[in-house]
Amino acid sequence: MMLVLLACGSAVLAGPKIGVLGIGLCFGLVLVCLCYIIGNVSGCHVNPAVSFGMLLSGRMSLKDCCFYVLFQLIGAGLGAACLFWLFRIGLPNGFDFGGITPGDGDPFRNTIATNVLQEGVHPGMALLTEILLTMFFVLIVLGATSKEGAGPFAGLAIGLALGLVNIVGIPVDNCSVNPARSFGPALFSPHAWHDIWIMIAGPFGGAILAVCIWKMITGCKCKCAKEEAAA
């Protein structure tokens, strides 16, 4: 809820003033704060792709993963509802909203920072972008939260990673790397459902790649450690 309300809210309420760099920074800062608030409680996934990655890497049970995803979607919907409420209040007064992708002559076709393809973006380009950016993000999460990872600085590394991928991905499709983040705003902007498959397939595909890479890294590390011990 807070990720969608505050991070997507930065695009909707302040987008024209802070630009892509500012919006990406807000996404990162919100996640840093959330990591240090609920990281010790739940791990602060707030992202089905991260939970899926944890499931594939053996750090989470299927039952827990399903419940995590369910409540991530509910939270995203609540955050988007608050944001849409603010949008509807300010719209009649001519507030300069950001987070809007014009379409078919309707300046408010895709509101509240929905994940839709920007002008000139091919679906294949958006899908590949989502896969690669999510792979990088989930790989950071897996490494930073491992036993020999970043420790108390894990939240900082994860937040910086989210900010970075948003700065890169916003010009393509407003950057998802999080199916829940895409699902919440889409509930209040039906036109966004046309591209929602990219925001689901891309992040989950990226999570699978991240887990494969992480297992390769840790597998090589274990092998080297055994060889050193044997020597």
C-alpha positions, 0 to 999 in steps of 0.5 A: 500500500505505501509503495504504491501510494508514495512511490506512484504518488510521486509520479502522479502528484509531483511528476512534472516537477521532479521528473524521471530521476526524482520519481525513481529516487522516490521509489528507492527511498520508499523501499529503503524505509519499508525495508527497515520498518518491516524487514525484520517482520516479513522480509519486506518483499512487497513484490510478487516477483521477489516472493517468487524468487525466494520460493525458487531459491528455497527460502520460502514455502509455497503456502507462504508465497501464495499468502504474500502475493495475495496481500501484496495485491490487496495492499497495492489495490488499497494504495491505488484507491487512495491515489485515485481518490486524490486524483478525482479530488484534484482533477476538477480544479485543474491540478497539474498531475503527472503519471499520465500517459495520453491515448486516443486524444484522452489526456486522462486515459491512463491515470495514477502511474499505470504501467503502459507502453510509452509512445514508440515502444514495441511490446517485445522491447518492454517485455525484455526490459522488464525481464532484465531489470527484474533480473537485476533487482531480484539478484540484488535482493537475493545477494543482499539478504543472504547469510553473507550478504549486506547485513544491516545495509541490505535495505539500502542496497535493495532500495538503491536497486529499485530506484536505479531500475525505475530511472531506466525503465520509466521511459519504456513502460513506467517501469513495473518489475513488480506485478502488484505495483502494476495491478493496483493502479490498473484497477482504476484505469481499465485501459492499462489491462491491455499491457498487464501481461507484460508486467506479469510475465516480465517480472516473473521471467526476470525472477527465474533468471535471477535465481538461476544466476544466483545458484550458479554464483553460490554453486561456484563459490561452494566448489571453490571453498571445497577445493581450498579446504582440500588443498 
